[in-house]
Structure formats: structure tokens, C-alpha cells
Amino acid sequence: MARAGVRAGLAACALLVLLAGCDSPWSDDDDRIETARDFPPADRPVAPVGATKWSTEEARDRVNEAEDIMDSSGVRPGMTVADIGAGDGYYTVRLAARVGAGGRVLAQDIQPEVIERLADRVARERLDNVSLKLGAVDDPRLPQNSFDRVFMVHMYHEIGEPYAFLWRLRPALRQGGQVIVVDGDRPIEKHGTPFRLLVCEFEAVGYKLLSYDDKQTAGGYLARFVPAGQRPEPGAIKVCENP
């Protein structure tokens, strides 16, 4: 696809997410991205895409945020990890250092301007083990059987099509792979995800909760999920109620 086409497509995806942050959840298929229509819409609002920074990197490092999260997630040298909703790359660059030259980091975002800005940082800091990916609101677009860990840090509440997104994410995990979610246990309208809702949505598409940790220095909790059983057919997914 030409560069202009990519920009236009991603801009449309970003617009859909922003629209989803209005007062009511999606209820009409005509308002949803076509590739998500086989899946049920989330019965909840969706937070609009916010700033790519919620704190300065210096402040986050002072409380040892990334190192603590990576330790709790079992990130080791040589692993292949994904940073979904990578933003300005706070986790991307630190994951790259942790996995080392023998590992790989894929940084993904749905906003083309964010990917371009992060690409400049990756080049400037010579992060040879980092690659970049444009995602979509309903699909992380990750290669199958590729990742030991997939991180979603303070972005899950911005996913406009959680059932389609998580369903399509699952094949990207290697044997023993985990999805790591860091978010605040507060209403989505306040840029968090109630923990009970998070667990329900993951379980609805075939994951189970592996562990929960209180991580106030990272602004909330850390939840680890692994695949469990078979993925349900899209039409059989049961929608979770917003608590």
C-alpha cells in the first residue's frame, strides 16, 4: 500500500476510536469498522486516544516503573516481546535493553504520526533489535507464534473493539507466551479499566488470568493472561457488562 494510503487508513481507524469515546457504546454495525462486525461490540464506552505521555520518563524511572514491571513479567534476555500502543517508546527502549541483542521488540501503534516519531527515536538511539508496526482498532496485526510477552500499558481502555482485538492477538503468542496489561482500576471514562471487566473480556475470548499485582508506582495494577482452551467462534462470544 502506498504511504498516503497507509496514512489515510490509520487516520480513519484513529477517528473511529475517538468516536467510540463518546457517551454511549457502539450499538449500530454501520458505525463500526467493517472487519470487526463478526464480533460483538463492547457494552461499554471507550476512552478516547489521549496523549502519548502520561508522565515524564524521568519521573517514571525515579520509581523504577519499567524495571519493576519487566521483573514482574519475567522478561529475560533473548525474548521476543511486543509493545502495543507504544506511544513515545518509554517501554520500547527499556524492553530493547532488557531482551538484548539476542531478543526482539516490536513496537506497535495505530497512529501513523506516533510511529514516525518513534521511528526517529529508534534510529537516533540505534535500537537495532526494535521494529515498528502499524496496528488497527480491531487487530494488533502481529505475526503468529512470535511473542513471549505482549505488553499493553495504559492503553487497554482505548481499544475500541476488545473482543476482535484480543481474539486476533492470541495466535501471536508462542508456547508459554503471556499478555501483560498495566492499567488503573477505575472507570474507562477516567482512562482506566475496572479489573473485573478486564478479566471478563479476556476470559470471553479464551484467556485465563495468571496473576494480579498491585503496581501503584505504575499507576494501577499489572495483570498477566495466558491462552486457555479453544478460542470461541466470534458469534459465540458473550459480552461482559460494564460494572
N, C-alpha and C positions, 0 to 999 in steps of 0.2 A: 504494500500500500504506500502511496506517496506520502511524504511528510505532512503535506497540507491535509490529506485525508485523515491521518492519524490524529492531528490536532483537532479537527472538526469532530471526529468520533468521540474523543476523550472529553472535549468540552461539553458535548451533549450528555455524556454519562455524568459529568460533574453537576450539570444542571438538574438532572433527574434526582440526584442525591439532595441537592438544595431544596428542590420542591418537596421532597419527602419529609423535610424538617418542619413542614407547616403543622397546623393544629390537629389534623386528623391523619390516620394512616391511609395507605392506598386502599381503595375499595373497587376501583374500576380498572379492568385489564387494559383499557385504552390509555391509561396514564402510566403504565409500566413498560419497562424495556422489553422488547419482544422476546428475547432469549430467556427471560425469567418466567414467562407466562404458564409454563408447565408446572411451576411450583406455587404453593400458596403464598399470598402476601403476608407479611408480618402484621399481626394485630396489635400494632404499637406505633408510636411516632418514630421518626428517625432524626437524629441530631444533624443539623447542617454541618457541612465540612467547615472546620474552623481554621485558625491559624496553625501553621506547621510547627510552631513553638508554643509550649505551654509554660515553659520556664527556661532560664538560660542554661547552657551546657555546664557552665562553671558551677552554678548552684546545684545542679543535679549531681555533679561529680563530688561536691563537698559532702553529700550524704551517701556517697558510694552507690548511687542508684543502679547504674548499669552492671557494675561488678556483682552486686548482690543478686540482681535478677538473673544474670547469667549463671552464677553459682547455684542458685536455687533451681535453675532449669537444666542443670547438668551439661552445660555447653563445654566441649573439650576441643583441644587441637585436632584438626583433621576432619571435623564435622562439616556437613553442608547444611546451611540454615537459610531461611527466608525472613526478610523484614518487611511485613505487609503494612502499607501506609507509612512508608519510611520517612516521609517529610524531608527535613533538612539533614537527616542522616545521623542523628545522635547515636542510635543503636547500631546503625550500619557500620560506622567506623570502629566502634568498640567490639562488635561481633567479628569484624575482619581481623582485628588484632588477636582476639581470643582463639579463633579457629586456625590462624596462622597460614603459612604458605601452602600447607597441605590441605587446607579446607577451602570452602567456597561460601560466599554470601550473595544472595540475590535480593536486591532492594527493589520493592515494587510500590507503585503509587498510581492513582487513577488520574492525576492532574499532570498534563504534559509539561507545564512550566516548572513544576516541582521536580520532575525527573531531569529536566535540563539543568536546573540549578544543582541538583545532587550530582549529576554527571561532571559538572565543573569541579565540585569538591573532590570527587573520586580521582579525577585526573590530577588535581593540584596536590593531593596527599599521596598520590602514587599507590593507590589501593588495587594492586594487580589481581587480587582474589575476589573482587566485587564486580558483579554485573547488574544491569538495570532492566526493569520490565515494566511496561505499561499494562495495568490491570483494568478491570471493569467493575461496575457496581454489583454485578451478579456472578462474577467469575474472577478468581485471582490469576488465572491463566498461568499456572505453574506446571512445569513438566512432571510427568508421572514418575512415581517411585524414585524420588530425587532427594528428599529432605529428612534430616534427623530431627530438626526443630523448625517450627514455623511460628514466628513472633507476630502478635498483634497488640501493640502497646498504645493505649489510649486512643483507639480508633474503632473498636468494635461497634460502638454506639452510632457510628456514621455509616455503617453498612446498610444500604437501602433494601437489599434482598438477602437476608441472612440465610434462609433455607437453601436457596440456589447456590449461594456463595460457599457455605460450609459443605454442601453436598459435592460440589466440584473441587473443593480443596482436598478432600480426603484421599483421592488416588495419588496425590503428590507426596504423601508420606512413605518413607521407607519402613521396613520391618522395625518395630521399636520406636518409630517416629512419634513426636508429640506436637500438639498445638499449644502454644503458650499465650494466654490472654492476661494483660495487665489493664485494669480499668478501675473506676471508682464505683463503690456500691451505693449508687444514688440514681434518681430518675434520669432517663435518657434526655429529657429536656434540659437537664443540668450537666450534660456531657458526661454521663456515666452509664453503667449498665447494672441494674439490680442483679445481684449474684444469682438469685433463684431463677430469674428469667434467662440468664446466660446459660445455666446448666440445662434448663428445659430445652432451649433452642439447639444446643449441641446434641443432647440426647435424642431429639426428634429426628435427626439425620444420621444417627448411628455412631455417636461417640459416647464415651463414659468419662466421668471426672476421675482423674488420677490423684490429684492433691489440690489443696487450697492453702494459701499462706497470706497472712496479713502483711501488707507491704506499704505502710503509711509513708515511708520515705520515697516511695514511687507513686504516691497519690492514690493508693487504694489497695487492691488485692492482686494476687497472682494465682491464676487457675491453670492447671495442666490437664489436657484432654488427650485421650488415645482412641483410635478406632475400636469399635466393639460390634461384633456380629456383622450382618449384612446391611448395606445401605438400603433404606426403603425406596420404593418407587416414588418419584416426585409427587404423584397424585395421592399417595398414601400417607404423606407427612401430616402429622397432627399439629395444628397451630397452637402455640403457647399463649396464655393470657398474660397481659401486662399487669404485674402486681400493683 
